[in-house]
């Protein structure tokens, strides 16, 4: 009830993307890490396991690896997706449906 949408939860966890830029310099996009470090550390191993066994997160990881993303980037994306799924399940009160979570 504290958060209005899943983006607010990911910002609270510090998993929202932030572009590193200044003037004419355009750096890489990284996670902001301004949120809860304890929540990020608690999500790490569940996200690694979900990359193998959760069909929605597994499909996302395969898409990211096909685009050339590195290992830590895919784990952070899996952490964010897992947090969004958990928020959706808690907010709606309905059980998890992998068909709804897979982006088309």
Biopython code that builds the backbone (N, CA, C, O; Angstrom):
import numpy as np
from Bio.PDB.StructureBuilder import StructureBuilder

atoms = [
    (1, "UNK", "N", (0.820, -1.204, 0.000)),
    (1, "UNK", "CA", (0.000, 0.000, 0.000)),
    (1, "UNK", "C", (0.856, 1.257, 0.000)),
    (1, "UNK", "O", (0.376, 2.339, -0.338)),
    (2, "UNK", "N", (2.105, 1.120, 0.372)),
    (2, "UNK", "CA", (2.994, 2.278, 0.464)),
    (2, "UNK", "C", (3.359, 2.831, -0.917)),
    (2, "UNK", "O", (3.613, 4.027, -1.062)),
    (3, "UNK", "N", (3.382, 1.959, -1.929)),
    (3, "UNK", "CA", (3.820, 2.359, -3.264)),
    (3, "UNK", "C", (2.641, 2.361, -4.226)),
    (3, "UNK", "O", (1.745, 1.522, -4.124)),
    (4, "UNK", "N", (2.645, 3.311, -5.165)),
    (4, "UNK", "CA", (1.535, 3.429, -6.105)),
    (4, "UNK", "C", (1.704, 2.538, -7.331)),
    (4, "UNK", "O", (0.710, 2.114, -7.920)),
    (5, "UNK", "N", (2.950, 2.245, -7.729)),
    (5, "UNK", "CA", (3.196, 1.379, -8.878)),
    (5, "UNK", "C", (4.555, 0.699, -8.724)),
    (5, "UNK", "O", (5.330, 1.023, -7.824)),
    (6, "UNK", "N", (4.822, -0.242, -9.611)),
    (6, "UNK", "CA", (6.038, -1.058, -9.472)),
    (6, "UNK", "C", (7.313, -0.243, -9.695)),
    (6, "UNK", "O", (8.364, -0.602, -9.165)),
    (7, "UNK", "N", (7.245, 0.826, -10.454)),
    (7, "UNK", "CA", (8.432, 1.665, -10.646)),
    (7, "UNK", "C", (8.867, 2.329, -9.344)),
    (7, "UNK", "O", (10.057, 2.557, -9.129)),
    (8, "UNK", "N", (7.906, 2.637, -8.479)),
    (8, "UNK", "CA", (8.249, 3.216, -7.181)),
    (8, "UNK", "C", (8.962, 2.191, -6.300)),
    (8, "UNK", "O", (9.852, 2.546, -5.528)),
    (9, "UNK", "N", (8.578, 0.946, -6.414)),
    (9, "UNK", "CA", (9.234, -0.112, -5.640)),
    (9, "UNK", "C", (10.661, -0.322, -6.132)),
    (9, "UNK", "O", (11.578, -0.473, -5.324)),
    (10, "UNK", "N", (10.856, -0.333, -7.451)),
    (10, "UNK", "CA", (12.205, -0.518, -7.974)),
    (10, "UNK", "C", (13.096, 0.675, -7.640)),
    (10, "UNK", "O", (14.297, 0.502, -7.433)),
    (11, "UNK", "N", (12.539, 1.869, -7.585)),
    (11, "UNK", "CA", (13.319, 3.036, -7.168)),
    (11, "UNK", "C", (13.676, 2.936, -5.690)),
    (11, "UNK", "O", (14.782, 3.308, -5.297)),
    (12, "UNK", "N", (12.765, 2.444, -4.875)),
    (12, "UNK", "CA", (13.036, 2.250, -3.451)),
    (12, "UNK", "C", (14.167, 1.247, -3.252)),
    (12, "UNK", "O", (14.982, 1.396, -2.342)),
    (13, "UNK", "N", (14.215, 0.231, -4.098)),
    (13, "UNK", "CA", (15.265, -0.782, -4.000)),
    (13, "UNK", "C", (16.578, -0.311, -4.620)),
    (13, "UNK", "O", (17.622, -0.921, -4.387)),
    (14, "UNK", "N", (16.542, 0.758, -5.401)),
    (14, "UNK", "CA", (17.751, 1.242, -6.065)),
    (14, "UNK", "C", (18.067, 0.475, -7.328)),
    (14, "UNK", "O", (19.220, 0.445, -7.759)),
    (15, "UNK", "N", (17.070, -0.143, -7.931)),
    (15, "UNK", "CA", (17.269, -0.921, -9.155)),
    (15, "UNK", "C", (16.814, -0.165, -10.399)),
    (15, "UNK", "O", (16.746, -0.748, -11.480)),
    (16, "UNK", "N", (16.507, 1.110, -10.265)),
    (16, "UNK", "CA", (16.077, 1.892, -11.419)),
    (16, "UNK", "C", (17.309, 2.369, -12.200)),
    (16, "UNK", "O", (18.330, 2.695, -11.594)),
    (17, "UNK", "N", (17.225, 2.412, -13.527)),
    (17, "UNK", "CA", (18.378, 2.818, -14.326)),
    (17, "UNK", "C", (18.642, 4.317, -14.219)),
    (17, "UNK", "O", (17.717, 5.125, -14.128)),
    (18, "UNK", "N", (19.934, 4.669, -14.232)),
    (18, "UNK", "CA", (20.330, 6.080, -14.189)),
    (18, "UNK", "C", (21.459, 6.288, -15.182)),
    (18, "UNK", "O", (22.482, 5.605, -15.127)),
    (19, "UNK", "N", (21.271, 7.224, -16.079)),
    (19, "UNK", "CA", (22.264, 7.524, -17.107)),
    (19, "UNK", "C", (23.357, 8.394, -16.502)),
    (19, "UNK", "O", (23.068, 9.401, -15.855)),
    (20, "UNK", "N", (24.611, 8.007, -16.714)),
    (20, "UNK", "CA", (25.752, 8.788, -16.240)),
    (20, "UNK", "C", (26.137, 9.773, -17.342)),
    (20, "UNK", "O", (26.743, 9.382, -18.340)),
    (21, "UNK", "N", (25.790, 11.045, -17.167)),
    (21, "UNK", "CA", (26.126, 12.028, -18.185)),
    (21, "UNK", "C", (26.407, 13.372, -17.529)),
    (21, "UNK", "O", (25.895, 13.684, -16.454)),
    (22, "UNK", "N", (27.237, 14.159, -18.211)),
    (22, "UNK", "CA", (27.577, 15.490, -17.742)),
    (22, "UNK", "C", (28.034, 16.306, -18.936)),
    (22, "UNK", "O", (29.064, 16.001, -19.536)),
    (23, "UNK", "N", (27.289, 17.332, -19.284)),
    (23, "UNK", "CA", (27.641, 18.159, -20.426)),
    (23, "UNK", "C", (27.599, 17.378, -21.719)),
    (23, "UNK", "O", (26.553, 16.857, -22.106)),
    (24, "UNK", "N", (28.743, 17.295, -22.394)),
    (24, "UNK", "CA", (28.825, 16.554, -23.653)),
    (24, "UNK", "C", (29.164, 15.083, -23.430)),
    (24, "UNK", "O", (29.149, 14.295, -24.375)),
    (25, "UNK", "N", (29.470, 14.708, -22.190)),
    (25, "UNK", "CA", (29.843, 13.318, -21.877)),
    (25, "UNK", "C", (28.594, 12.466, -21.687)),
    (25, "UNK", "O", (27.719, 12.802, -20.889)),
    (26, "UNK", "N", (28.521, 11.385, -22.409)),
    (26, "UNK", "CA", (27.440, 10.427, -22.262)),
    (26, "UNK", "C", (28.043, 9.095, -21.840)),
    (26, "UNK", "O", (28.662, 8.398, -22.644)),
    (27, "UNK", "N", (27.858, 8.754, -20.588)),
    (27, "UNK", "CA", (28.417, 7.517, -20.063)),
    (27, "UNK", "C", (27.455, 6.361, -20.186)),
    (27, "UNK", "O", (26.515, 6.389, -20.980)),
    (28, "UNK", "N", (27.707, 5.333, -19.378)),
    (28, "UNK", "CA", (26.879, 4.144, -19.400)),
    (28, "UNK", "C", (25.663, 4.312, -18.504)),
    (28, "UNK", "O", (25.644, 5.150, -17.603)),
    (29, "UNK", "N", (24.659, 3.505, -18.768)),
    (29, "UNK", "CA", (23.479, 3.476, -17.913)),
    (29, "UNK", "C", (23.688, 2.383, -16.873)),
    (29, "UNK", "O", (23.980, 1.236, -17.213)),
    (30, "UNK", "N", (23.536, 2.746, -15.612)),
    (30, "UNK", "CA", (23.726, 1.809, -14.509)),
    (30, "UNK", "C", (22.534, 1.906, -13.568)),
    (30, "UNK", "O", (21.680, 2.778, -13.722)),
    (31, "UNK", "N", (22.482, 1.002, -12.589)),
    (31, "UNK", "CA", (21.421, 1.121, -11.590)),
    (31, "UNK", "C", (21.793, 2.252, -10.648)),
    (31, "UNK", "O", (22.974, 2.533, -10.447)),
    (32, "UNK", "N", (20.799, 2.897, -10.074)),
    (32, "UNK", "CA", (21.058, 4.089, -9.276)),
    (32, "UNK", "C", (21.720, 3.779, -7.933)),
    (32, "UNK", "O", (22.534, 4.571, -7.458)),
    (33, "UNK", "N", (21.393, 2.656, -7.318)),
    (33, "UNK", "CA", (21.926, 2.235, -6.020)),
    (33, "UNK", "C", (21.664, 3.250, -4.911)),
    (33, "UNK", "O", (22.391, 3.278, -3.918)),
    (34, "UNK", "N", (20.642, 4.079, -5.066)),
    (34, "UNK", "CA", (20.319, 5.045, -4.029)),
    (34, "UNK", "C", (19.297, 4.493, -3.041)),
    (34, "UNK", "O", (18.963, 5.158, -2.061)),
    (35, "UNK", "N", (18.811, 3.314, -3.284)),
    (35, "UNK", "CA", (17.780, 2.719, -2.443)),
    (35, "UNK", "C", (18.350, 1.794, -1.393)),
    (35, "UNK", "O", (19.478, 1.961, -0.930)),
    (36, "UNK", "N", (17.552, 0.825, -1.034)),
    (36, "UNK", "CA", (17.872, -0.088, 0.050)),
    (36, "UNK", "C", (18.874, -1.159, -0.397)),
    (36, "UNK", "O", (18.563, -2.003, -1.237)),
    (37, "UNK", "N", (20.070, -1.110, 0.175)),
    (37, "UNK", "CA", (21.097, -2.104, -0.141)),
    (37, "UNK", "C", (20.706, -3.472, 0.415)),
    (37, "UNK", "O", (21.040, -4.499, -0.176)),
    (38, "UNK", "N", (20.008, -3.492, 1.534)),
    (38, "UNK", "CA", (19.579, -4.765, 2.112)),
    (38, "UNK", "C", (18.569, -5.463, 1.210)),
    (38, "UNK", "O", (18.602, -6.686, 1.072)),
    (39, "UNK", "N", (17.674, -4.697, 0.598)),
    (39, "UNK", "CA", (16.693, -5.284, -0.314)),
    (39, "UNK", "C", (17.370, -5.817, -1.573)),
    (39, "UNK", "O", (17.021, -6.892, -2.060)),
    (40, "UNK", "N", (18.342, -5.064, -2.102)),
    (40, "UNK", "CA", (19.071, -5.534, -3.281)),
    (40, "UNK", "C", (19.846, -6.814, -2.971)),
    (40, "UNK", "O", (19.873, -7.735, -3.788)),
    (41, "UNK", "N", (20.470, -6.878, -1.810)),
    (41, "UNK", "CA", (21.226, -8.084, -1.467)),
    (41, "UNK", "C", (20.299, -9.261, -1.199)),
    (41, "UNK", "O", (20.667, -10.409, -1.451)),
    (42, "UNK", "N", (19.098, -8.991, -0.689)),
    (42, "UNK", "CA", (18.134, -10.063, -0.455)),
    (42, "UNK", "C", (17.541, -10.573, -1.768)),
    (42, "UNK", "O", (17.093, -11.717, -1.830)),
    (43, "UNK", "N", (17.529, -9.761, -2.804)),
    (43, "UNK", "CA", (16.972, -10.165, -4.095)),
    (43, "UNK", "C", (17.980, -10.863, -4.993)),
    (43, "UNK", "O", (17.590, -11.461, -5.996)),
    (44, "UNK", "N", (19.272, -10.805, -4.660)),
    (44, "UNK", "CA", (20.297, -11.307, -5.574)),
    (44, "UNK", "C", (20.158, -12.808, -5.830)),
    (44, "UNK", "O", (19.990, -13.210, -6.982)),
    (45, "UNK", "N", (20.221, -13.638, -4.805)),
    (45, "UNK", "CA", (20.159, -15.088, -5.019)),
    (45, "UNK", "C", (18.806, -15.558, -5.536)),
    (45, "UNK", "O", (18.772, -16.437, -6.398)),
    (46, "UNK", "N", (17.680, -15.014, -5.050)),
    (46, "UNK", "CA", (16.413, -15.405, -5.680)),
    (46, "UNK", "C", (16.364, -15.067, -7.169)),
    (46, "UNK", "O", (15.766, -15.808, -7.948)),
    (47, "UNK", "N", (16.977, -13.974, -7.567)),
    (47, "UNK", "CA", (16.992, -13.614, -8.986)),
    (47, "UNK", "C", (17.863, -14.580, -9.784)),
    (47, "UNK", "O", (17.522, -14.933, -10.913)),
    (48, "UNK", "N", (18.982, -15.009, -9.207)),
    (48, "UNK", "CA", (19.850, -15.972, -9.893)),
    (48, "UNK", "C", (19.112, -17.291, -10.096)),
    (48, "UNK", "O", (19.208, -17.900, -11.162)),
    (49, "UNK", "N", (18.379, -17.735, -9.082)),
    (49, "UNK", "CA", (17.605, -18.969, -9.205)),
    (49, "UNK", "C", (16.453, -18.785, -10.190)),
    (49, "UNK", "O", (16.153, -19.690, -10.969)),
    (50, "UNK", "N", (15.804, -17.616, -10.159)),
    (50, "UNK", "CA", (14.687, -17.351, -11.065)),
    (50, "UNK", "C", (15.144, -17.301, -12.521)),
    (50, "UNK", "O", (14.357, -17.576, -13.427)),
    (51, "UNK", "N", (16.411, -16.951, -12.753)),
    (51, "UNK", "CA", (16.933, -16.931, -14.116)),
    (51, "UNK", "C", (16.939, -18.333, -14.724)),
    (51, "UNK", "O", (16.947, -18.484, -15.946)),
    (52, "UNK", "N", (16.936, -19.343, -13.881)),
    (52, "UNK", "CA", (16.930, -20.720, -14.364)),
    (52, "UNK", "C", (15.530, -21.313, -14.405)),
    (52, "UNK", "O", (15.189, -22.031, -15.344)),
    (53, "UNK", "N", (14.706, -21.016, -13.380)),
    (53, "UNK", "CA", (13.454, -21.739, -13.213)),
    (53, "UNK", "C", (12.184, -20.944, -13.511)),
    (53, "UNK", "O", (11.149, -21.558, -13.768)),
    (54, "UNK", "N", (12.209, -19.624, -13.491)),
    (54, "UNK", "CA", (11.028, -18.817, -13.762)),
    (54, "UNK", "C", (10.957, -18.536, -15.267)),
    (54, "UNK", "O", (11.871, -17.918, -15.812)),
    (55, "UNK", "N", (9.898, -18.974, -15.949)),
    (55, "UNK", "CA", (9.855, -18.807, -17.408)),
    (55, "UNK", "C", (9.846, -17.352, -17.863)),
    (55, "UNK", "O", (10.408, -17.038, -18.913)),
    (56, "UNK", "N", (9.225, -16.462, -17.103)),
    (56, "UNK", "CA", (9.174, -15.056, -17.499)),
    (56, "UNK", "C", (10.553, -14.416, -17.405)),
    (56, "UNK", "O", (10.970, -13.700, -18.315)),
    (57, "UNK", "N", (11.250, -14.668, -16.323)),
    (57, "UNK", "CA", (12.574, -14.079, -16.132)),
    (57, "UNK", "C", (13.584, -14.758, -17.044)),
    (57, "UNK", "O", (14.499, -14.106, -17.547)),
    (58, "UNK", "N", (13.431, -16.052, -17.262)),
    (58, "UNK", "CA", (14.327, -16.778, -18.154)),
    (58, "UNK", "C", (14.234, -16.234, -19.577)),
    (58, "UNK", "O", (15.254, -16.097, -20.253)),
    (59, "UNK", "N", (13.025, -15.922, -20.039)),
    (59, "UNK", "CA", (12.848, -15.353, -21.377)),
    (59, "UNK", "C", (13.496, -13.971, -21.470)),
    (59, "UNK", "O", (14.109, -13.636, -22.483)),
    (60, "UNK", "N", (13.358, -13.177, -20.417)),
    (60, "UNK", "CA", (13.964, -11.851, -20.409)),
    (60, "UNK", "C", (15.490, -11.944, -20.453)),
    (60, "UNK", "O", (16.141, -11.197, -21.184)),
    (61, "UNK", "N", (16.050, -12.854, -19.677)),
    (61, "UNK", "CA", (17.501, -13.017, -19.641)),
    (61, "UNK", "C", (18.031, -13.474, -20.997)),
    (61, "UNK", "O", (19.081, -13.008, -21.439)),
    (62, "UNK", "N", (17.323, -14.370, -21.654)),
    (62, "UNK", "CA", (17.744, -14.824, -22.985)),
    (62, "UNK", "C", (17.721, -13.681, -23.995)),
    (62, "UNK", "O", (18.612, -13.578, -24.838)),
    (63, "UNK", "N", (16.700, -12.818, -23.910)),
    (63, "UNK", "CA", (16.644, -11.650, -24.800)),
    (63, "UNK", "C", (17.812, -10.705, -24.537)),
    (63, "UNK", "O", (18.419, -10.190, -25.476)),
    (64, "UNK", "N", (18.130, -10.476, -23.258)),
    (64, "UNK", "CA", (19.214, -9.563, -22.925)),
    (64, "UNK", "C", (20.570, -10.126, -23.356)),
    (64, "UNK", "O", (21.420, -9.388, -23.856)),
    (65, "UNK", "N", (20.773, -11.428, -23.163)),
    (65, "UNK", "CA", (22.044, -12.035, -23.583)),
    (65, "UNK", "C", (22.191, -12.005, -25.096)),
    (65, "UNK", "O", (23.301, -11.859, -25.608)),
    (66, "UNK", "N", (21.081, -12.141, -25.817)),
    (66, "UNK", "CA", (21.130, -12.059, -27.282)),
    (66, "UNK", "C", (21.518, -10.656, -27.741)),
    (66, "UNK", "O", (22.104, -10.489, -28.811)),
    (67, "UNK", "N", (21.190, -9.649, -26.934)),
    (67, "UNK", "CA", (21.571, -8.267, -27.252)),
    (67, "UNK", "C", (22.977, -7.929, -26.786)),
    (67, "UNK", "O", (23.445, -6.809, -26.988)),
    (68, "UNK", "N", (23.672, -8.912, -26.148)),
    (68, "UNK", "CA", (25.066, -8.703, -25.763)),
    (68, "UNK", "C", (25.275, -8.157, -24.368)),
    (68, "UNK", "O", (26.350, -7.633, -24.076)),
    (69, "UNK", "N", (24.292, -8.260, -23.501)),
    (69, "UNK", "CA", (24.438, -7.758, -22.144)),
    (69, "UNK", "C", (25.301, -8.703, -21.316)),
    (69, "UNK", "O", (25.325, -9.908, -21.564)),
    (70, "UNK", "N", (26.001, -8.157, -20.344)),
    (70, "UNK", "CA", (26.902, -8.927, -19.489)),
    (70, "UNK", "C", (26.119, -9.625, -18.381)),
    (70, "UNK", "O", (24.915, -9.414, -18.229)),
    (71, "UNK", "N", (26.812, -10.455, -17.615)),
    (71, "UNK", "CA", (26.187, -11.254, -16.566)),
    (71, "UNK", "C", (25.545, -10.439, -15.465)),
    (71, "UNK", "O", (24.401, -10.701, -15.094)),
    (72, "UNK", "N", (26.263, -9.446, -14.927)),
    (72, "UNK", "CA", (25.716, -8.631, -13.841)),
    (72, "UNK", "C", (24.517, -7.808, -14.309)),
    (72, "UNK", "O", (23.582, -7.581, -13.542)),
    (73, "UNK", "N", (24.544, -7.368, -15.549)),
    (73, "UNK", "CA", (23.420, -6.604, -16.084)),
    (73, "UNK", "C", (22.175, -7.471, -16.163)),
    (73, "UNK", "O", (21.075, -7.009, -15.861)),
    (74, "UNK", "N", (22.340, -8.714, -16.564)),
    (74, "UNK", "CA", (21.182, -9.602, -16.646)),
    (74, "UNK", "C", (20.665, -9.959, -15.259)),
    (74, "UNK", "O", (19.458, -10.111, -15.069)),
    (75, "UNK", "N", (21.564, -10.094, -14.292)),
    (75, "UNK", "CA", (21.122, -10.391, -12.912)),
    (75, "UNK", "C", (20.358, -9.200, -12.343)),
    (75, "UNK", "O", (19.335, -9.385, -11.685)),
    (76, "UNK", "N", (20.837, -7.991, -12.585)),
    (76, "UNK", "CA", (20.126, -6.796, -12.092)),
    (76, "UNK", "C", (18.759, -6.657, -12.754)),
    (76, "UNK", "O", (17.790, -6.260, -12.107)),
    (77, "UNK", "N", (18.682, -6.983, -14.038)),
    (77, "UNK", "CA", (17.390, -6.945, -14.721)),
    (77, "UNK", "C", (16.454, -8.006, -14.159)),
    (77, "UNK", "O", (15.253, -7.771, -14.025)),
    (78, "UNK", "N", (17.003, -9.175, -13.828)),
    (78, "UNK", "CA", (16.193, -10.234, -13.230)),
    (78, "UNK", "C", (15.723, -9.836, -11.834)),
    (78, "UNK", "O", (14.599, -10.153, -11.445)),
    (79, "UNK", "N", (16.575, -9.143, -11.078)),
    (79, "UNK", "CA", (16.176, -8.655, -9.752)),
    (79, "UNK", "C", (15.016, -7.672, -9.872)),
    (79, "UNK", "O", (14.052, -7.733, -9.109)),
    (80, "UNK", "N", (15.123, -6.773, -10.833)),
    (80, "UNK", "CA", (14.059, -5.786, -11.035)),
    (80, "UNK", "C", (12.757, -6.455, -11.464)),
    (80, "UNK", "O", (11.686, -6.100, -10.972)),
    (81, "UNK", "N", (12.843, -7.420, -12.377)),
    (81, "UNK", "CA", (11.652, -8.126, -12.848)),
    (81, "UNK", "C", (11.017, -8.926, -11.714)),
    (81, "UNK", "O", (9.793, -8.946, -11.578)),
    (82, "UNK", "N", (11.842, -9.585, -10.900)),
    (82, "UNK", "CA", (11.339, -10.355, -9.778)),
    (82, "UNK", "C", (10.628, -9.454, -8.767)),
    (82, "UNK", "O", (9.593, -9.825, -8.213)),
    (83, "UNK", "N", (11.189, -8.278, -8.535)),
    (83, "UNK", "CA", (10.561, -7.320, -7.624)),
    (83, "UNK", "C", (9.236, -6.817, -8.190)),
    (83, "UNK", "O", (8.272, -6.648, -7.443)),
    (84, "UNK", "N", (9.178, -6.579, -9.485)),
    (84, "UNK", "CA", (7.929, -6.138, -10.121)),
    (84, "UNK", "C", (6.869, -7.225, -10.075)),
    (84, "UNK", "O", (5.690, -6.937, -9.866)),
    (85, "UNK", "N", (7.280, -8.472, -10.269)),
    (85, "UNK", "CA", (6.339, -9.590, -10.196)),
    (85, "UNK", "C", (5.792, -9.726, -8.778)),
    (85, "UNK", "O", (4.591, -9.916, -8.587)),
    (86, "UNK", "N", (6.673, -9.627, -7.785)),
    (86, "UNK", "CA", (6.232, -9.730, -6.392)),
    (86, "UNK", "C", (5.271, -8.599, -6.036)),
    (86, "UNK", "O", (4.284, -8.815, -5.332)),
    (87, "UNK", "N", (5.561, -7.397, -6.523)),
    (87, "UNK", "CA", (4.667, -6.275, -6.271)),
    (87, "UNK", "C", (3.297, -6.508, -6.900)),
    (87, "UNK", "O", (2.270, -6.243, -6.275)),
    (88, "UNK", "N", (3.283, -7.004, -8.142)),
    (88, "UNK", "CA", (2.022, -7.267, -8.837)),
    (88, "UNK", "C", (1.191, -8.334, -8.147)),
    (88, "UNK", "O", (-0.031, -8.212, -8.055)),
    (89, "UNK", "N", (1.850, -9.385, -7.659)),
    (89, "UNK", "CA", (1.134, -10.449, -6.969)),
    (89, "UNK", "C", (0.548, -9.937, -5.654)),
    (89, "UNK", "O", (-0.598, -10.237, -5.321)),
    (90, "UNK", "N", (1.340, -9.164, -4.911)),
    (90, "UNK", "CA", (0.843, -8.641, -3.633)),
    (90, "UNK", "C", (-0.252, -7.604, -3.829)),
    (90, "UNK", "O", (-1.215, -7.567, -3.063)),
    (91, "UNK", "N", (-0.116, -6.767, -4.838)),
    (91, "UNK", "CA", (-1.091, -5.700, -5.076)),
    (91, "UNK", "C", (-2.422, -6.255, -5.595)),
    (91, "UNK", "O", (-3.486, -5.801, -5.173)),
    (92, "UNK", "N", (-2.370, -7.239, -6.512)),
    (92, "UNK", "CA", (-3.598, -7.760, -7.098)),
    (92, "UNK", "C", (-4.255, -8.837, -6.247)),
    (92, "UNK", "O", (-5.471, -9.020, -6.297)),
    (93, "UNK", "N", (-3.446, -9.549, -5.466)),
    (93, "UNK", "CA", (-3.994, -10.642, -4.668)),
    (93, "UNK", "C", (-4.228, -11.905, -5.461)),
    (93, "UNK", "O", (-4.817, -12.857, -4.947)),
    (94, "UNK", "N", (-3.775, -11.935, -6.715)),
    (94, "UNK", "CA", (-3.939, -13.107, -7.580)),
    (94, "UNK", "C", (-2.624, -13.876, -7.637)),
    (94, "UNK", "O", (-1.556, -13.289, -7.465)),
    (95, "UNK", "N", (-2.693, -15.190, -7.877)),
    (95, "UNK", "CA", (-1.447, -15.960, -7.984)),
    (95, "UNK", "C", (-0.667, -15.587, -9.243)),
    (95, "UNK", "O", (-1.217, -15.018, -10.185)),
    (96, "UNK", "N", (0.619, -15.918, -9.239)),
    (96, "UNK", "CA", (1.512, -15.595, -10.347)),
    (96, "UNK", "C", (1.124, -16.384, -11.596)),
    (96, "UNK", "O", (0.925, -17.597, -11.539)),
    (97, "UNK", "N", (1.020, -15.687, -12.712)),
    (97, "UNK", "CA", (0.736, -16.314, -14.004)),
    (97, "UNK", "C", (1.872, -15.951, -14.960)),
    (97, "UNK", "O", (1.990, -14.795, -15.367)),
    (98, "UNK", "N", (2.715, -16.935, -15.325)),
    (98, "UNK", "CA", (3.861, -16.617, -16.193)),
    (98, "UNK", "C", (3.459, -16.087, -17.556)),
    (98, "UNK", "O", (4.224, -15.346, -18.174)),
    (99, "UNK", "N", (2.285, -16.444, -18.040)),
    (99, "UNK", "CA", (1.845, -15.956, -19.356)),
    (99, "UNK", "C", (1.638, -14.451, -19.339)),
    (99, "UNK", "O", (1.855, -13.795, -20.357)),
    (100, "UNK", "N", (1.222, -13.884, -18.208)),
    (100, "UNK", "CA", (1.025, -12.441, -18.117)),
    (100, "UNK", "C", (2.351, -11.707, -17.946)),
    (100, "UNK", "O", (2.478, -10.554, -18.359)),
    (101, "UNK", "N", (3.338, -12.366, -17.341)),
    (101, "UNK", "CA", (4.601, -11.699, -17.032)),
    (101, "UNK", "C", (5.563, -11.664, -18.212)),
    (101, "UNK", "O", (6.487, -10.850, -18.221)),
    (102, "UNK", "N", (5.370, -12.531, -19.212)),
    (102, "UNK", "CA", (6.281, -12.568, -20.352)),
    (102, "UNK", "C", (5.918, -11.454, -21.324)),
    (102, "UNK", "O", (4.785, -11.369, -21.797)),
    (103, "UNK", "N", (6.900, -10.596, -21.616)),
    (103, "UNK", "CA", (6.674, -9.503, -22.562)),
    (103, "UNK", "C", (6.690, -10.048, -23.985)),
    (103, "UNK", "O", (7.485, -10.931, -24.310)),
    (104, "UNK", "N", (5.825, -9.530, -24.816)),
    (104, "UNK", "CA", (5.742, -10.009, -26.195)),
    (104, "UNK", "C", (6.400, -9.047, -27.138)),
    (104, "UNK", "O", (6.427, -9.286, -28.345)),
]
sb = StructureBuilder()
sb.init_structure("model")
sb.init_model(0)
sb.init_chain("A")
sb.init_seg("    ")
for serial, (resi, resn, name, xyz) in enumerate(atoms, 1):
    if name == "N":
        sb.init_residue(resn, " ", resi, " ")
    sb.init_atom(name, np.array(xyz, "f"), 0.0, 1.0, " ", f" {name:<3s}", serial, name[0])
structure = sb.get_structure()
